[in-house]
Amino acid sequence: MLPLVVDPVDRTALVFGDRSLTYRELASAASRLAADLPAGGRVAVWALPAPETCVAVVAAVLAGAAAVPLNPRSGSAELAHIVGDSAPDLLLAPPGTRVPAELGGLRRIDVDASPAPEAAPPRREHDPESTALIVYTSGTTGAPKGVLLPRRAVTATLDGLASAWSWTGEDVLVHALPLFHVHGLVLGVLGPLRRGGTLHHTGRFEPSAVAAALRGGGTLLFGVPTMYHRLALAVGGDPELAGALAGARLLVSGSAALPLPDHELLTAATGHRVVERYGMSETLMNTSVRPGDGSRPGGVGTPLEGVGLRLVEEDGAPLPPGDPEAVGEVQVRGPNLFTGYLNRPEATAEAMTADGWFRTGDMAVRADDGSVRLVGRKSTDLIKSGGYKIGAGEIESVLLAHPAVAEAAVTGEPDPDLGERVVAWVVPAGEAPSLEELADLVAERLAPHKRPRALRVVASLPRNDMGKILKRSLGA
């Protein structure tokens, strides 16, 4: 079973705006719902940022059903695909919520988040390998795939993070993340509940709401780089925000790389270094920076307890140690891994090596101390130019340090001489910078062969719901 602290106590478990639930209230509401859920079945959860979503997922955990969180912003084709692929037994949604027609064929249960007298948590034992969640990928390289996350993987990741961050039941986690994905749901909801702490969800992300929640007792803040970028822009002129962030115990960023300029602005204003960690749907969390470890910003730390990590060449051979600039693909194995893609045995087999390592598709370099620095995705961020392997991520970080660059992305395009050339896509902050000054900056800070050879100035960069740049859309 996935242990959660749902014993009847009066400590606050969840806060959503002016609504809150104690552990006693959460236990009773989730236990009442769990009695109506199919053990070993699947339940779709309309994952609005609301207490009902948390009650629904905890009820599924208690009942031994697999929860399929649905993104309320998904389009009709994506929703139809997910429902058809996962074939849930029923839909869990807050009362009065209108759902799209694609969900109309599912039997629906309205989630009652009010406490139920005398409802005690069921004491059932569940196989650690049984599926706790089916989380769908973003679908950037085809139809979204259902990632089967066993109870074993969820507990391993949450316990690994607790060890790395000294996360305890005394912590109050603040975030405004969506609840349909690993970051907001597994880490952001099940994380504090496993420790016996409190989740304070602010609803819509606003720096003022974050500041108020942190001043109200928040100790941890989770966010994605777009959120931290807005905090970095605001913190210099807002002493109350700076004080609230400085008062937090830990600021954590994930889902994409946090640009160096934002790191520097936030550290200068708050005295905190934002901690970055690295994970994905199929692996949950792999690595994290440890608070106070002294490593430079831009890295994602060392592997969590129990996680094996290696870098490999294109032919799959392990990358020889000792070269901190050698780029290889990250492969991982350990108790944090998924059990496969739903209904996709071929894709599952393709993702795994014969000896049990998961091919992440992420490219990285590794320092002598074992810390990892990601340089991009193999499919979209690895540029082979003039005989060199170049990671787009490190170039993007340098471009963002230029005062005339508000946003940046780097891709490769065919070049008759180099094979591929580096292309910089830039959203300017005021007057657009020239290609020459950007190329000189990259050559100075990284290496001449990594400088951009072409510049595309654009009004905005396409992003998904988690703030990741959709590079396949840039060419179009």
N, C-alpha and C positions, 0 to 999 in steps of 0.2 A: 504494500500500500504506500501511497505518497503521504507521509505524515505531515499534517498541517495542525497548527495550534488552534483547534476549534472547540476545545473544552470550555464549558460554560463559565466564563469569567467576565468581569465587568470592565476590563481594559478595552480601550477603543481599538477596533480593527480597521475600519474604513471611514474615510471622510470624503464626501463629494459635495462641495458647496455647503449648503446648510443642512445636508443630510449626513447622518453618521450611523454606524452600526458597531456595537460592542461585539466582543467574541461570543458572548452568550447569545446575542441577537442573531449574529451571523450563523452560529451553529444551529440554532432552532430553525431559521428560515431555510438554510441549505439542507438540513436533515428532512424537513417536511417535503421539499422538492425531490430529494434523492429517492424517496419512497416511490415516486412515480416514474423514475427513469429506468431504462432497460440495462441491467448489468451485462456488460460485454457488448452492448450496442453502441450506436453513435447518435449524438445529439448536436444539431446545429445551434449556435449561439449568436444572436444578433448583437454584435459586440459594440454597443454604444458605450460612451464613457459614463457609466452609471453603476450604482450599487447592484442593480439586478444582474449585470454581466458577471460581477464577482460571485454573487450568490449562485448563479447558474453553473459557473465553472467549478466552484467548490462542491456543489451538489453532484456534478458529474464525477469528480474525484472520489467522493464518498461512495457513490453508487457503483463505481467501476465501469462507467461508460466513457467512451472517447468523445471529448468535446471538439467540435469543428467551429472555431470562431470565424464569423463572417464580417468582412469589412463593409460597413454601411455605405461607403462611397463607391463600392464596386459597380461597374456597368452591368447591364443586363446579360450580355454574353458571358462575362466572367462568372457572374453568380450562377447562371444556368449550368455552366461547366462544372463548377465546384459542387453544386447540389447533385448533379447527375453522376459525378465521379465518386463522391463520398457516400451517397445514398443514405442520408441520416434518417433515423426512425421518427424524429420529431424536431420541431423548432422551439427554442426557448427565447422569449423576447419580453421586454418590459410591457406592462399593461398599457393598452391604448396606442401602442406604437404601430404605425402603418409600415408594412413591409412590401417590397416589390412583388409584382405578379409572379415572378419566377419562383417565389417561395410559397405561393398559394396552395400548392398541392401537398404541403407538409402538414401533418397534425401539429397544432400549436398549443403550447402551454404558456400562459402568462406567468411571469416570475413574480411572486409575492415576496418582497424583501422585508416585510414586517415580521417581527418575532412570533414564533409559534409556541405557546405554552406547552411544557412537558415534552417537547420534541428533542430527543437526545441523538447525538451523532451515531450512526450505525457503526458497529465495530466489526467490519468485514476485513478479511485478509485478501489482498489482491497480488497477483503475480507481478513482480517487478518488471518483467518484460512485456506486460500488457500495455496497450496504447492508452496514454493519458490525453494526448492532444493530436489532432491532425491539422497542421498549419500549412497553408498553401503558399508556395513561392510566388514571387512577383510576376512571373510569366514574361520576363524580358527576352527570353530565348525560346518562346513557344508557349503552349498552353500551361497555365499554372499546375505544378505538381504537388500532390498531397504528401507532406512529410510526416511520417509516422514517428511520433516522439513517445518512447516508453516512459513509464514512471521512473525507472532506473536512471534515465538520462536527466530528467528534471531534478531529481534529488541530488544527483552528482554535481550538476552545475550550480545549484543553489548553495550546496555545502562548500563547494570550491570557492565561490565568491565570498561566502561568509568568512572563510579562513583568510582569504586574501585581503579583505576589507575590514576585518574585525566587526562584522555585521551582527548585531545582537537584537534582542527583543526591546532594548531601550531606544532603538533608532526609530525615527519618524521619517519615512520616505516621501518626498515631494516630487510629483511629476505631472505632466500634461500629455503623456504619450497615448496614442490609440491603443485599444485593448484587443486588437485582432491579431497581433504579431508577438514574436518572442520577446522583444524588448519591453513593451508595455504590459504584456500579460504574464509571461513566465517570470521575468525578473521583477516587473513592477507591481504585480499582484500576488503571485504565489511566493515571491521572495520574502516580503515582509510577513506574510501569514505563516510561512515555515519557521520564521525566527520568533514569532510571537510579538512582532512590532506593529506599527501603524502605517497605513498608506493614506496620504493626503493627496487626492487628485484634484487639480485646479480647474479641470474642464478645458476650456480654450487656453492656449498658451498666451500669457501676457506677462511681461517682466514685473508689473505691479502685483499680479496675483502670486507669482513665485516669491516675491519679496515678503508679501503678507504671510504666506504659508510658512516660510522659513522663520520669520519673526515669531510666528505662533508655536514654535517648538520643533520645526523641521531640522533634521540633522543630516540627511542625505538628499541630493538632488540628482535625478536622472534626466538626461536630455539628448537630443540629436544635434549635430553641428549647426543646423539652421537656427535652432533655439539659442544655442550658446553664442552664435554670431549676433543675434539681436541683443542678448545680454551684454556682450562686449561693446556694442555700439552705445548702449544706454548707460553703462555703469560709471563711466567717467564723469557724467554730469548729474548723477543721481546718488547722493551720499547714502540715502536710505537703502537703495538697492545694493550698493557696495557693502554696507554694514550687514545686511541680511545674508548676502553670499559669504562674507567673511566669517559669519557666525556659524555656518554649516560645518559639519565635520568632514564631509566628502562631497565633491562635485564630480559626477561621472558622465562621460560622453561616449556614445556608441552609435552603431549603424553606418557610419562613414567616418573618414578622417577629419579631425578638427584642425583647421588651418592654423599655422604658426602665429600669424598676427592676432588671432582671437585668443590663443593661449597667452600671448604676451600681455594683451590688454587686461585680461581677467586676472592674471597673476599680479600685475602691477596694482590693480585696484583692490584686490581682496587678500593678497598674500597666499592664495591657494593655487596650486597647479591642478588643472582639470585632469582627472584620471581617465585614461582611455583603455578600453578592453576590446577584445576581438572575438567575434562569434558569427554564427550564421544559423539559418533554420535547421539544417541537417546535423549540426554539431553542438547547438547551443553555445556555451562559452568555452573558448579554447585558452585564451591568455588574458592577463590583465597587468597593468602597471600596479605596483604596490605603493600605497601612500608613503611618501617620504623616501622613496628609493634613490632619488637623486639623478635618475636618468633624464636625458634631454627630451623635451616635448617632440611628438611625432612618432614615438614608438608605442607599441601596444603591450609591452611587458613580456613576462615569461609565462610558460604554461601553468595552468591551474593544477592542483593536486590530482594525480591520476591521469592526466592528459599527456599522451605522447605526441610530439611534433617533430617533423623533419622537413627539410627542403630538398627537392629533387630536380635533376636535370630534365630536359625534354624527353629523354629516353627512359626516364623513371629511375635512373641511378641516383643514389643519395649524393647531395652536393658536398664536396670535401669541406671540412671546417677550416677556419683560419682566414678566410677572405671576407671581410665585412661588407664588401661591395658586390659580391657574387649574388646574382638574382636567381632564385629557384621557386618552384611551385610549392606551396604549403600543403603538406599531407598530415592528417591527424588520426589518432585512434585512442580509444579509451571508453569509459562508461558513459561519457556525454554524447555518444553518437546515436543517431536515429537508427531504426530497424529497417528502413527502406522507404521507397516511394509507393504510395497506394496505387495498386493496379498497374504498376510500371516495373516489372521485374527486369526488363532489359536496361532501363535507365538506372536502376539500383546496381546492377552488375557493372555497368560502365563507370559508375561513380566510385567503385571500390577496387583496390588492388587485390591481387591473389592472396596476399598475406594480411589483409584486413585493415589497410589504411584507406581513409577517405580522401579522395582528390578534391580539394577545395576550389581549385581554379584561381586562387589568389596567389599573387607573386610577392615575394618578400626577400629581405636580406636579414641576416642574423649575426648579432655581435658575439664576441667571445664569452660574454656572461650569459648567453642564451636568450637575451631579449630580442624581440622580433620587431622589424619595421616593415610595414606593408608598402608596396609600391604600385599596386593596382591589380586589376583582374586580368587573367591570362587572355580572355576572349576579347577584351576591349581596351586594356591599358598596357599591354606589353607591346612595345614598339621595337622592331628589329631594324636598326639603322646603321649602315656602314660597318656591319659586323658586330655591333654592340647590342646588348639587350637593355632597353631603357624602360623604366617604370614611369607611367604617366603621373602617378600620385606625387612623387617628390618634386616634379617640375611644377605641378599645380600649387604646391605649398610655397615655392619660391615666387611664382607669379603673384600670388595673393599678398606677398610682402610689398609689392609695388603700390605706392599711394594712389595711383590712377586706376587700379584694378579692384572692382567690387566683387566680381565672381570670375572664376576661371575653370576651364576644363581643357584637357590635353588629349589629343587623339593622334593616330598615325594615318598617313595616306600614301598611296603608291608614289615612288620616286624612281626614275630610270637609272639614277646613279647610285643612290643610297639603299635602294630596296624599299624603304619607307622613310618618310620625313616626319618630323615632329610638327604638329599643328596646334597652335594656341587659340582657344575660343575664349573671348574676354567680354565681360559686361563691364563697361568703363564706369569709373566714379568721377564724373565730370568729363573733361576732355580725354579722348582715347589716347593711350600711350602708343608709341611707334613700335614696330617689329624690332628695330635695331636696339632700342633701349631694353626691351624685354629679353632679347637674345643675349645682350651683354650681361644682364643681371643673372641669368641662368648659367652662363659660361663662367662667371666669376664665383658663384656660390656652389655650383655642382661640378660641371665639366663642359668643355666646349662642344663635345659631341651630343650633349643633351639639350642644346639650345634650340628653340623653335625656329623653323625655317619658313613658316607661314603664319599669318595672323588673321583671324576672323573676328570682327567686332559685332556683337549681337546685343539685342535689347534684354534678353533673358535666356536662362538655361533651362531646358526641360528637366523636371524632377518628379519622382514618385512620392507617395504619401509619407515615406520615411526620410525624405530630403535627399535621396541619392540622385545624382545626375544620370539621366537616360542618354548615354552617349550614342546609342544606336539611332536615336532620333536626330542627332546633330547633323549628320550628313544629309538627311532628308529635308 
